[in-house]
């Protein structure tokens, strides 16, 4: 177990859960509806923060696992987390929308594969 009491499996589960929530929150919306819905935007941003923080914890506490799984964009997820968390009045929600639909589905599958590799 890592120093903070979380296990690798927990961090990966947090990543999957965050992606699942984002997907669920946005699945019935088109881009225009997303761009007009501040409540959904806030929920998505919160889960991008969780995704990025969990990714950073994987890198920090389990560097050997991160090195064995270069297909997981852990550093990029953390950078995105920092961008949405610290640039909160400058978030480009069109980029967020694109990320939801182009990056998250593939990331979800890659994280699932990484979890399977632990068994």
N, CA, C and O atoms as CSV, one atom per row, in Angstrom:
chain,resi,resn,atom,element,x,y,z
A,1,UNK,N,N,0.841,-1.173,0.000
A,1,UNK,CA,C,0.000,0.000,0.000
A,1,UNK,C,C,0.887,1.236,0.000
A,1,UNK,O,O,1.960,1.245,0.604
A,2,UNK,N,N,0.433,2.266,-0.675
A,2,UNK,CA,C,1.235,3.480,-0.761
A,2,UNK,C,C,1.173,4.259,0.546
A,2,UNK,O,O,0.394,3.938,1.444
A,3,UNK,N,N,2.006,5.287,0.633
A,3,UNK,CA,C,2.076,6.096,1.843
A,3,UNK,C,C,0.752,6.773,2.186
A,3,UNK,O,O,0.455,6.990,3.360
A,4,UNK,N,N,-0.036,7.105,1.185
A,4,UNK,CA,C,-1.294,7.813,1.462
A,4,UNK,C,C,-2.452,6.860,1.715
A,4,UNK,O,O,-3.586,7.311,1.873
A,5,UNK,N,N,-2.204,5.571,1.758
A,5,UNK,CA,C,-3.234,4.608,2.092
A,5,UNK,C,C,-4.074,4.134,0.925
A,5,UNK,O,O,-4.930,3.267,1.101
A,6,UNK,N,N,-3.857,4.669,-0.243
A,6,UNK,CA,C,-4.602,4.242,-1.425
A,6,UNK,C,C,-3.782,3.206,-2.185
A,6,UNK,O,O,-2.552,3.251,-2.203
A,7,UNK,N,N,-4.476,2.295,-2.796
A,7,UNK,CA,C,-3.822,1.293,-3.612
A,7,UNK,C,C,-3.924,1.692,-5.075
A,7,UNK,O,O,-4.775,2.496,-5.455
A,8,UNK,N,N,-3.064,1.133,-5.871
A,8,UNK,CA,C,-3.077,1.389,-7.305
A,8,UNK,C,C,-4.468,1.129,-7.882
A,8,UNK,O,O,-4.976,1.913,-8.683
A,9,UNK,N,N,-5.069,0.029,-7.470
A,9,UNK,CA,C,-6.399,-0.316,-7.968
A,9,UNK,C,C,-7.420,0.777,-7.648
A,9,UNK,O,O,-8.333,1.029,-8.435
A,10,UNK,N,N,-7.261,1.422,-6.496
A,10,UNK,CA,C,-8.172,2.503,-6.120
A,10,UNK,C,C,-8.040,3.685,-7.067
A,10,UNK,O,O,-9.040,4.240,-7.523
A,11,UNK,N,N,-6.807,4.066,-7.360
A,11,UNK,CA,C,-6.594,5.199,-8.270
A,11,UNK,C,C,-7.144,4.907,-9.659
A,11,UNK,O,O,-7.777,5.763,-10.276
A,12,UNK,N,N,-6.904,3.709,-10.140
A,12,UNK,CA,C,-7.429,3.338,-11.456
A,12,UNK,C,C,-8.957,3.310,-11.432
A,12,UNK,O,O,-9.599,3.711,-12.403
A,13,UNK,N,N,-9.535,2.845,-10.342
A,13,UNK,CA,C,-10.998,2.851,-10.211
A,13,UNK,C,C,-11.535,4.274,-10.181
A,13,UNK,O,O,-12.597,4.546,-10.742
A,14,UNK,N,N,-10.816,5.182,-9.533
A,14,UNK,CA,C,-11.237,6.586,-9.518
A,14,UNK,C,C,-11.226,7.165,-10.924
A,14,UNK,O,O,-12.112,7.935,-11.297
A,15,UNK,N,N,-10.217,6.789,-11.701
A,15,UNK,CA,C,-10.137,7.261,-13.083
A,15,UNK,C,C,-11.329,6.753,-13.886
A,15,UNK,O,O,-11.969,7.517,-14.609
A,16,UNK,N,N,-11.624,5.469,-13.758
A,16,UNK,CA,C,-12.757,4.892,-14.489
A,16,UNK,C,C,-14.070,5.527,-14.051
A,16,UNK,O,O,-14.918,5.845,-14.885
A,17,UNK,N,N,-14.235,5.709,-12.768
A,17,UNK,CA,C,-15.475,6.302,-12.258
A,17,UNK,C,C,-15.653,7.737,-12.767
A,17,UNK,O,O,-16.764,8.128,-13.127
A,18,UNK,N,N,-14.592,8.509,-12.799
A,18,UNK,CA,C,-14.681,9.882,-13.291
A,18,UNK,C,C,-15.098,9.908,-14.765
A,18,UNK,O,O,-15.937,10.716,-15.162
A,19,UNK,N,N,-14.513,9.028,-15.566
A,19,UNK,CA,C,-14.881,8.963,-16.982
A,19,UNK,C,C,-16.327,8.504,-17.132
A,19,UNK,O,O,-17.064,9.042,-17.958
A,20,UNK,N,N,-16.734,7.526,-16.349
A,20,UNK,CA,C,-18.129,7.062,-16.402
A,20,UNK,C,C,-19.100,8.187,-16.062
A,20,UNK,O,O,-20.132,8.336,-16.717
A,21,UNK,N,N,-18.778,8.970,-15.055
A,21,UNK,CA,C,-19.655,10.080,-14.673
A,21,UNK,C,C,-19.721,11.129,-15.769
A,21,UNK,O,O,-20.803,11.610,-16.108
A,22,UNK,N,N,-18.580,11.484,-16.320
A,22,UNK,CA,C,-18.574,12.469,-17.409
A,22,UNK,C,C,-19.428,11.970,-18.565
A,22,UNK,O,O,-20.223,12.720,-19.130
A,23,UNK,N,N,-19.258,10.715,-18.906
A,23,UNK,CA,C,-20.039,10.132,-20.002
A,23,UNK,C,C,-21.526,10.182,-19.691
A,23,UNK,O,O,-22.333,10.564,-20.539
A,24,UNK,N,N,-21.878,9.804,-18.500
A,24,UNK,CA,C,-23.291,9.801,-18.101
A,24,UNK,C,C,-23.877,11.216,-18.098
A,24,UNK,O,O,-25.014,11.418,-18.524
A,25,UNK,N,N,-23.111,12.181,-17.625
A,25,UNK,CA,C,-23.598,13.558,-17.555
A,25,UNK,C,C,-23.795,14.180,-18.925
A,25,UNK,O,O,-24.616,15.084,-19.085
A,26,UNK,N,N,-23.056,13.709,-19.909
A,26,UNK,CA,C,-23.077,14.364,-21.230
A,26,UNK,C,C,-23.722,13.530,-22.325
A,26,UNK,O,O,-23.880,14.020,-23.443
A,27,UNK,N,N,-24.100,12.292,-22.044
A,27,UNK,CA,C,-24.544,11.385,-23.106
A,27,UNK,C,C,-25.800,11.850,-23.838
A,27,UNK,O,O,-25.976,11.503,-25.005
A,28,UNK,N,N,-26.662,12.608,-23.209
A,28,UNK,CA,C,-27.889,13.056,-23.866
A,28,UNK,C,C,-27.782,14.476,-24.423
A,28,UNK,O,O,-28.767,15.040,-24.902
A,29,UNK,N,N,-26.590,15.042,-24.356
A,29,UNK,CA,C,-26.384,16.418,-24.804
A,29,UNK,C,C,-25.631,16.457,-26.125
A,29,UNK,O,O,-24.791,15.602,-26.407
A,30,UNK,N,N,-25.947,17.467,-26.929
A,30,UNK,CA,C,-25.067,17.780,-28.051
A,30,UNK,C,C,-24.155,18.914,-27.585
A,30,UNK,O,O,-24.277,19.392,-26.457
A,31,UNK,N,N,-23.256,19.336,-28.447
A,31,UNK,CA,C,-22.281,20.346,-28.039
A,31,UNK,C,C,-22.949,21.652,-27.623
A,31,UNK,O,O,-22.542,22.261,-26.635
A,32,UNK,N,N,-23.965,22.091,-28.359
A,32,UNK,CA,C,-24.644,23.346,-28.036
A,32,UNK,C,C,-25.274,23.264,-26.644
A,32,UNK,O,O,-25.144,24.189,-25.842
A,33,UNK,N,N,-25.954,22.158,-26.367
A,33,UNK,CA,C,-26.579,21.995,-25.054
A,33,UNK,C,C,-25.528,21.966,-23.950
A,33,UNK,O,O,-25.736,22.546,-22.885
A,34,UNK,N,N,-24.401,21.298,-24.192
A,34,UNK,CA,C,-23.321,21.270,-23.211
A,34,UNK,C,C,-22.790,22.678,-22.955
A,34,UNK,O,O,-22.572,23.067,-21.807
A,35,UNK,N,N,-22.588,23.430,-24.018
A,35,UNK,CA,C,-22.026,24.776,-23.879
A,35,UNK,C,C,-22.981,25.733,-23.172
A,35,UNK,O,O,-22.555,26.786,-22.697
A,36,UNK,N,N,-24.245,25.389,-23.095
A,36,UNK,CA,C,-25.236,26.231,-22.431
A,36,UNK,C,C,-25.579,25.749,-21.024
A,36,UNK,O,O,-26.345,26.409,-20.321
A,37,UNK,N,N,-25.038,24.633,-20.607
A,37,UNK,CA,C,-25.430,24.025,-19.341
A,37,UNK,C,C,-24.291,24.130,-18.319
A,37,UNK,O,O,-23.398,23.283,-18.282
A,38,UNK,N,N,-24.333,25.160,-17.507
A,38,UNK,CA,C,-23.268,25.381,-16.532
A,38,UNK,C,C,-23.193,24.279,-15.484
A,38,UNK,O,O,-22.106,23.946,-15.014
A,39,UNK,N,N,-24.322,23.718,-15.119
A,39,UNK,CA,C,-24.334,22.652,-14.125
A,39,UNK,C,C,-23.550,21.431,-14.627
A,39,UNK,O,O,-22.729,20.869,-13.902
A,40,UNK,N,N,-23.811,21.037,-15.859
A,40,UNK,CA,C,-23.083,19.902,-16.437
A,40,UNK,C,C,-21.612,20.256,-16.622
A,40,UNK,O,O,-20.741,19.424,-16.366
A,41,UNK,N,N,-21.328,21.459,-17.058
A,41,UNK,CA,C,-19.937,21.878,-17.205
A,41,UNK,C,C,-19.195,21.753,-15.882
A,41,UNK,O,O,-18.080,21.234,-15.835
A,42,UNK,N,N,-19.815,22.228,-14.809
A,42,UNK,CA,C,-19.180,22.148,-13.489
A,42,UNK,C,C,-18.950,20.698,-13.077
A,42,UNK,O,O,-17.899,20.369,-12.527
A,43,UNK,N,N,-19.921,19.834,-13.340
A,43,UNK,CA,C,-19.784,18.418,-12.987
A,43,UNK,C,C,-18.669,17.764,-13.793
A,43,UNK,O,O,-17.899,16.967,-13.257
A,44,UNK,N,N,-18.583,18.093,-15.063
A,44,UNK,CA,C,-17.532,17.534,-15.915
A,44,UNK,C,C,-16.158,18.019,-15.442
A,44,UNK,O,O,-15.221,17.229,-15.337
A,45,UNK,N,N,-16.044,19.304,-15.161
A,45,UNK,CA,C,-14.762,19.850,-14.712
A,45,UNK,C,C,-14.329,19.176,-13.414
A,45,UNK,O,O,-13.159,18.826,-13.258
A,46,UNK,N,N,-15.247,18.995,-12.500
A,46,UNK,CA,C,-14.912,18.325,-11.230
A,46,UNK,C,C,-14.364,16.924,-11.485
A,46,UNK,O,O,-13.398,16.508,-10.845
A,47,UNK,N,N,-14.971,16.205,-12.407
A,47,UNK,CA,C,-14.514,14.850,-12.695
A,47,UNK,C,C,-13.235,14.830,-13.505
A,47,UNK,O,O,-12.466,13.875,-13.395
A,48,UNK,N,N,-12.977,15.844,-14.312
A,48,UNK,CA,C,-11.667,15.958,-14.968
A,48,UNK,C,C,-10.589,16.194,-13.915
A,48,UNK,O,O,-9.471,15.694,-14.037
A,49,UNK,N,N,-10.935,16.958,-12.884
A,49,UNK,CA,C,-9.986,17.172,-11.786
A,49,UNK,C,C,-9.687,15.854,-11.068
A,49,UNK,O,O,-8.532,15.555,-10.765
A,50,UNK,N,N,-10.723,15.077,-10.802
A,50,UNK,CA,C,-10.534,13.778,-10.150
A,50,UNK,C,C,-9.685,12.861,-11.029
A,50,UNK,O,O,-8.761,12.209,-10.542
A,51,UNK,N,N,-9.997,12.814,-12.303
A,51,UNK,CA,C,-9.245,12.000,-13.253
A,51,UNK,C,C,-7.770,12.392,-13.246
A,51,UNK,O,O,-6.893,11.530,-13.197
A,52,UNK,N,N,-7.508,13.676,-13.295
A,52,UNK,CA,C,-6.125,14.149,-13.309
A,52,UNK,C,C,-5.395,13.902,-12.010
A,52,UNK,O,O,-4.216,13.548,-12.010
A,53,UNK,N,N,-6.090,14.088,-10.906
A,53,UNK,CA,C,-5.459,13.859,-9.603
A,53,UNK,C,C,-5.136,12.376,-9.412
A,53,UNK,O,O,-4.061,12.026,-8.924
A,54,UNK,N,N,-6.068,11.514,-9.797
A,54,UNK,CA,C,-5.808,10.076,-9.704
A,54,UNK,C,C,-4.641,9.688,-10.615
A,54,UNK,O,O,-3.803,8.870,-10.236
A,55,UNK,N,N,-4.587,10.266,-11.800
A,55,UNK,CA,C,-3.479,9.995,-12.726
A,55,UNK,C,C,-2.150,10.402,-12.113
A,55,UNK,O,O,-1.164,9.672,-12.208
A,56,UNK,N,N,-2.127,11.558,-11.493
A,56,UNK,CA,C,-0.906,12.020,-10.844
A,56,UNK,C,C,-0.507,11.098,-9.697
A,56,UNK,O,O,0.677,10.826,-9.499
A,57,UNK,N,N,-1.486,10.620,-8.948
A,57,UNK,CA,C,-1.183,9.705,-7.848
A,57,UNK,C,C,-0.625,8.379,-8.352
A,57,UNK,O,O,0.236,7.786,-7.702
A,58,UNK,N,N,-1.097,7.911,-9.486
A,58,UNK,CA,C,-0.523,6.700,-10.080
A,58,UNK,C,C,0.946,6.949,-10.398
A,58,UNK,O,O,1.809,6.141,-10.053
A,59,UNK,N,N,1.226,8.071,-11.057
A,59,UNK,CA,C,2.621,8.390,-11.411
A,59,UNK,C,C,3.499,8.546,-10.178
A,59,UNK,O,O,4.626,8.051,-10.145
A,60,UNK,N,N,2.989,9.224,-9.180
A,60,UNK,CA,C,3.781,9.548,-7.992
A,60,UNK,C,C,4.019,8.332,-7.099
A,60,UNK,O,O,5.134,8.109,-6.627
A,61,UNK,N,N,2.964,7.549,-6.870
A,61,UNK,CA,C,3.073,6.438,-5.923
A,61,UNK,C,C,3.433,5.103,-6.584
A,61,UNK,O,O,3.913,4.182,-5.924
A,62,UNK,N,N,3.195,5.014,-7.888
A,62,UNK,CA,C,3.446,3.755,-8.603
A,62,UNK,C,C,4.186,4.038,-9.917
A,62,UNK,O,O,3.678,3.727,-10.994
A,63,UNK,N,N,5.371,4.621,-9.829
A,63,UNK,CA,C,6.098,4.988,-11.049
A,63,UNK,C,C,6.440,3.792,-11.930
A,63,UNK,O,O,6.508,3.914,-13.153
A,64,UNK,N,N,6.657,2.626,-11.300
A,64,UNK,CA,C,6.973,1.434,-12.098
A,64,UNK,C,C,5.771,1.026,-12.951
A,64,UNK,O,O,5.939,0.615,-14.100
A,65,UNK,N,N,4.582,1.134,-12.410
A,65,UNK,CA,C,3.363,0.828,-13.170
A,65,UNK,C,C,3.188,1.843,-14.299
A,65,UNK,O,O,2.875,1.468,-15.429
A,66,UNK,N,N,3.388,3.114,-13.997
A,66,UNK,CA,C,3.262,4.160,-15.014
A,66,UNK,C,C,4.242,3.919,-16.156
A,66,UNK,O,O,3.892,4.089,-17.324
A,67,UNK,N,N,5.455,3.529,-15.825
A,67,UNK,CA,C,6.462,3.258,-16.857
A,67,UNK,C,C,6.090,2.051,-17.708
A,67,UNK,O,O,6.397,2.004,-18.899
A,68,UNK,N,N,5.430,1.076,-17.092
A,68,UNK,CA,C,5.019,-0.122,-17.829
A,68,UNK,C,C,3.783,0.132,-18.698
A,68,UNK,O,O,3.439,-0.695,-19.543
A,69,UNK,N,N,3.120,1.268,-18.494
A,69,UNK,CA,C,1.888,1.575,-19.232
A,69,UNK,C,C,1.964,2.968,-19.867
A,69,UNK,O,O,1.224,3.877,-19.491
A,70,UNK,N,N,2.875,3.116,-20.839
A,70,UNK,CA,C,3.000,4.425,-21.491
A,70,UNK,C,C,1.771,4.804,-22.312
A,70,UNK,O,O,1.631,5.958,-22.716
A,71,UNK,N,N,0.873,3.837,-22.566
A,71,UNK,CA,C,-0.357,4.128,-23.306
A,71,UNK,C,C,-1.342,4.948,-22.472
A,71,UNK,O,O,-2.306,5.498,-23.004
A,72,UNK,N,N,-1.095,5.027,-21.171
A,72,UNK,CA,C,-1.935,5.846,-20.301
A,72,UNK,C,C,-1.351,7.256,-20.238
A,72,UNK,O,O,-0.235,7.430,-19.749
A,73,UNK,N,N,-2.066,8.252,-20.713
A,73,UNK,CA,C,-1.533,9.621,-20.729
A,73,UNK,C,C,-1.665,10.282,-19.356
A,73,UNK,O,O,-2.388,11.265,-19.193
A,74,UNK,N,N,-0.963,9.732,-18.387
A,74,UNK,CA,C,-1.099,10.180,-17.011
A,74,UNK,C,C,-0.663,11.630,-16.834
A,74,UNK,O,O,-1.349,12.406,-16.167
A,75,UNK,N,N,0.452,11.996,-17.414
A,75,UNK,CA,C,0.940,13.369,-17.284
A,75,UNK,C,C,-0.006,14.346,-17.976
A,75,UNK,O,O,-0.263,15.434,-17.463
A,76,UNK,N,N,-0.522,13.960,-19.136
A,76,UNK,CA,C,-1.452,14.825,-19.856
A,76,UNK,C,C,-2.737,15.030,-19.052
A,76,UNK,O,O,-3.259,16.143,-18.990
A,77,UNK,N,N,-3.247,13.963,-18.436
A,77,UNK,CA,C,-4.466,14.075,-17.630
A,77,UNK,C,C,-4.236,15.025,-16.457
A,77,UNK,O,O,-5.123,15.803,-16.104
A,78,UNK,N,N,-3.059,14.965,-15.858
A,78,UNK,CA,C,-2.753,15.866,-14.743
A,78,UNK,C,C,-2.606,17.308,-15.235
A,78,UNK,O,O,-3.031,18.243,-14.558
A,79,UNK,N,N,-2.008,17.483,-16.405
A,79,UNK,CA,C,-1.894,18.830,-16.968
A,79,UNK,C,C,-3.271,19.420,-17.259
A,79,UNK,O,O,-3.509,20.604,-17.024
A,80,UNK,N,N,-4.170,18.591,-17.769
A,80,UNK,CA,C,-5.527,19.062,-18.034
A,80,UNK,C,C,-6.215,19.415,-16.717
A,80,UNK,O,O,-6.918,20.422,-16.629
A,81,UNK,N,N,-6.013,18.595,-15.705
A,81,UNK,CA,C,-6.572,18.890,-14.388
A,81,UNK,C,C,-6.104,20.251,-13.909
A,81,UNK,O,O,-6.902,21.050,-13.421
A,82,UNK,N,N,-4.810,20.518,-14.048
A,82,UNK,CA,C,-4.279,21.807,-13.616
A,82,UNK,C,C,-4.867,22.948,-14.432
A,82,UNK,O,O,-5.161,24.013,-13.888
A,83,UNK,N,N,-5.039,22.739,-15.711
A,83,UNK,CA,C,-5.597,23.791,-16.572
A,83,UNK,C,C,-7.024,24.141,-16.175
A,83,UNK,O,O,-7.377,25.318,-16.113
A,84,UNK,N,N,-7.855,23.125,-15.903
A,84,UNK,CA,C,-9.248,23.425,-15.556
A,84,UNK,C,C,-9.378,23.882,-14.109
A,84,UNK,O,O,-10.270,24.667,-13.788
A,85,UNK,N,N,-8.500,23.403,-13.230
A,85,UNK,CA,C,-8.588,23.787,-11.823
A,85,UNK,C,C,-8.053,25.194,-11.576
A,85,UNK,O,O,-8.617,25.944,-10.779
A,86,UNK,N,N,-6.974,25.549,-12.254
A,86,UNK,CA,C,-6.342,26.826,-11.987
A,86,UNK,C,C,-6.721,27.909,-12.990
A,86,UNK,O,O,-6.545,29.098,-12.723
A,87,UNK,N,N,-7.239,27.501,-14.136
A,87,UNK,CA,C,-7.658,28.474,-15.136
A,87,UNK,C,C,-9.169,28.526,-15.232
A,87,UNK,O,O,-9.732,28.659,-16.319
A,88,UNK,N,N,-9.820,28.421,-14.082
A,88,UNK,CA,C,-11.264,28.208,-14.039
A,88,UNK,C,C,-12.080,29.249,-14.794
A,88,UNK,O,O,-13.166,28.924,-15.273
A,89,UNK,N,N,-11.611,30.471,-14.921
A,89,UNK,CA,C,-12.361,31.465,-15.691
A,89,UNK,C,C,-11.932,31.499,-17.152
A,89,UNK,O,O,-12.487,32.256,-17.948
A,90,UNK,N,N,-10.946,30.680,-17.502
A,90,UNK,CA,C,-10.451,30.647,-18.872
A,90,UNK,C,C,-10.631,29.284,-19.521
A,90,UNK,O,O,-10.000,29.005,-20.540
A,91,UNK,N,N,-11.471,28.436,-18.959
A,91,UNK,CA,C,-11.666,27.099,-19.514
A,91,UNK,C,C,-12.369,27.205,-20.861
A,91,UNK,O,O,-13.395,27.875,-20.983
A,92,UNK,N,N,-11.818,26.549,-21.859
A,92,UNK,CA,C,-12.425,26.503,-23.185
A,92,UNK,C,C,-13.298,25.254,-23.241
A,92,UNK,O,O,-12.799,24.141,-23.407
A,93,UNK,N,N,-14.603,25.452,-23.101
A,93,UNK,CA,C,-15.515,24.319,-23.029
A,93,UNK,C,C,-15.665,23.592,-24.362
A,93,UNK,O,O,-16.116,22.447,-24.388
A,94,UNK,N,N,-15.300,24.227,-25.455
A,94,UNK,CA,C,-15.287,23.510,-26.730
A,94,UNK,C,C,-14.170,22.469,-26.731
A,94,UNK,O,O,-14.338,21.373,-27.267
A,95,UNK,N,N,-13.038,22.809,-26.136
A,95,UNK,CA,C,-11.947,21.838,-26.006
A,95,UNK,C,C,-12.359,20.730,-25.050
A,95,UNK,O,O,-12.063,19.559,-25.291
A,96,UNK,N,N,-13.033,21.086,-23.975
A,96,UNK,CA,C,-13.514,20.073,-23.037
A,96,UNK,C,C,-14.462,19.115,-23.751
A,96,UNK,O,O,-14.364,17.900,-23.581
A,97,UNK,N,N,-15.377,19.658,-24.548
A,97,UNK,CA,C,-16.324,18.811,-25.293
A,97,UNK,C,C,-15.581,17.860,-26.226
A,97,UNK,O,O,-15.903,16.674,-26.293
A,98,UNK,N,N,-14.604,18.374,-26.933
A,98,UNK,CA,C,-13.817,17.534,-27.839
A,98,UNK,C,C,-13.083,16.448,-27.057
A,98,UNK,O,O,-13.030,15.298,-27.491
A,99,UNK,N,N,-12.530,16.802,-25.929
A,99,UNK,CA,C,-11.833,15.832,-25.083
A,99,UNK,C,C,-12.774,14.717,-24.645
A,99,UNK,O,O,-12.403,13.543,-24.657
A,100,UNK,N,N,-13.981,15.084,-24.263
A,100,UNK,CA,C,-14.973,14.101,-23.820
A,100,UNK,C,C,-15.219,13.063,-24.912
A,100,UNK,O,O,-15.325,11.869,-24.632
A,101,UNK,N,N,-15.308,13.525,-26.151
A,101,UNK,CA,C,-15.715,12.623,-27.228
A,101,UNK,C,C,-14.563,11.996,-28.013
A,101,UNK,O,O,-14.752,10.970,-28.666
A,102,UNK,N,N,-13.392,12.589,-27.959
A,102,UNK,CA,C,-12.286,12.007,-28.721
A,102,UNK,C,C,-11.265,11.293,-27.846
A,102,UNK,O,O,-10.645,10.327,-28.290
A,103,UNK,N,N,-11.083,11.746,-26.624
A,103,UNK,CA,C,-10.026,11.186,-25.779
A,103,UNK,C,C,-10.529,10.234,-24.697
A,103,UNK,O,O,-9.911,9.200,-24.444
A,104,UNK,N,N,-11.640,10.576,-24.062
A,104,UNK,CA,C,-12.073,9.784,-22.912
A,104,UNK,C,C,-12.505,8.354,-23.241
A,104,UNK,O,O,-12.193,7.448,-22.469
A,105,UNK,N,N,-13.208,8.111,-24.347
A,105,UNK,CA,C,-13.576,6.711,-24.622
A,105,UNK,C,C,-12.357,5.792,-24.762
A,105,UNK,O,O,-12.349,4.689,-24.215
A,106,UNK,N,N,-11.354,6.230,-25.474
A,106,UNK,CA,C,-10.139,5.426,-25.621
A,106,UNK,C,C,-9.384,5.287,-24.314
A,106,UNK,O,O,-8.852,4.220,-24.006
A,107,UNK,N,N,-9.339,6.362,-23.548
A,107,UNK,CA,C,-8.668,6.307,-22.250
A,107,UNK,C,C,-9.369,5.318,-21.339
A,107,UNK,O,O,-8.717,4.570,-20.611
A,108,UNK,N,N,-10.676,5.310,-21.375
A,108,UNK,CA,C,-11.436,4.379,-20.543
A,108,UNK,C,C,-11.028,2.934,-20.855
A,108,UNK,O,O,-10.783,2.141,-19.946
A,109,UNK,N,N,-10.961,2.612,-22.121
A,109,UNK,CA,C,-10.559,1.263,-22.521
A,109,UNK,C,C,-9.142,0.934,-22.106
A,109,UNK,O,O,-8.866,-0.185,-21.671
A,110,UNK,N,N,-8.238,1.895,-22.233
A,110,UNK,CA,C,-6.844,1.653,-21.847
A,110,UNK,C,C,-6.712,1.461,-20.334
A,110,UNK,O,O,-5.928,0.626,-19.882
A,111,UNK,N,N,-7.474,2.229,-19.549
A,111,UNK,CA,C,-7.434,2.049,-18.101
A,111,UNK,C,C,-8.025,0.689,-17.729
A,111,UNK,O,O,-7.492,0.003,-16.857
A,112,UNK,N,N,-9.106,0.298,-18.373
A,112,UNK,CA,C,-9.664,-1.040,-18.120
A,112,UNK,C,C,-8.642,-2.131,-18.413
A,112,UNK,O,O,-8.501,-3.081,-17.643
A,113,UNK,N,N,-7.933,-1.993,-19.526
A,113,UNK,CA,C,-6.896,-2.973,-19.878
A,113,UNK,C,C,-5.796,-2.998,-18.811
A,113,UNK,O,O,-5.295,-4.063,-18.449
A,114,UNK,N,N,-5.430,-1.820,-18.317
A,114,UNK,CA,C,-4.385,-1.757,-17.284
A,114,UNK,C,C,-4.863,-2.431,-16.002
A,114,UNK,O,O,-4.091,-3.122,-15.337
A,115,UNK,N,N,-6.120,-2.234,-15.659
A,115,UNK,CA,C,-6.675,-2.901,-14.474
A,115,UNK,C,C,-6.638,-4.417,-14.670
A,115,UNK,O,O,-6.288,-5.158,-13.752
A,116,UNK,N,N,-6.994,-4.864,-15.851
A,116,UNK,CA,C,-6.989,-6.305,-16.151
A,116,UNK,C,C,-5.588,-6.890,-16.034
A,116,UNK,O,O,-5.421,-8.049,-15.655
A,117,UNK,N,N,-4.583,-6.085,-16.362
A,117,UNK,CA,C,-3.211,-6.578,-16.287
A,117,UNK,C,C,-2.759,-6.819,-14.866
A,117,UNK,O,O,-1.764,-7.509,-14.643
A,118,UNK,N,N,-3.471,-6.264,-13.898
A,118,UNK,CA,C,-3.108,-6.431,-12.486
A,118,UNK,C,C,-3.585,-7.764,-11.925
A,118,UNK,O,O,-3.069,-8.246,-10.917
A,119,UNK,N,N,-4.562,-8.348,-12.582
A,119,UNK,CA,C,-5.159,-9.592,-12.057
A,119,UNK,C,C,-4.260,-10.785,-12.253
A,119,UNK,O,O,-4.617,-11.898,-11.867
